[in-house]
Amino acid sequence: MTSSATARSTPTATTDRRRYKRYRLSVPISVSGEDRSVIPAITLEISEGGLSAVLVSELHIGDVVKVYPIAGETFTAQVRHRVGRVYGFEFLNPLDQQVSRLREACSRLPRYPDSNKMGI
């Protein structure tokens, strides 16, 4: 017999570890590094906490960059994940106005499947 506390703490295959709901978004953006070079990219998905995108140039995990335009804004983000040319970015200290605009834009997008392992 298992206790209910043990049953609740056991992750299931359908558990999503993410803090924010993800949404499908495939648009061209620019990523600007510390050296101010601009890297063209295409987004794959987005959330209030960050996005994933395919880049034509290499970045490193931990790099801090600017990504734009995202909901008409420029966000500071940090590279958190990389799989081939697909990068996962976490937004750093977004302003309330940026979060509000991003939340509004996401509300019009289709949800990204939680069970899909392709997103970053």
Secondary structure, 3 states (H helix, E strand, C coil): CCCHHHHHHCCCCCCCCCCCCCEECCCEEEEECCCCCEEEEEEEEEECCEEEEEECCCCCCCCEEEEEEECCEEEEEEEEEEECCEEEEEECCCCHHHHHHHHHHHHCCCECCCCCCCCC
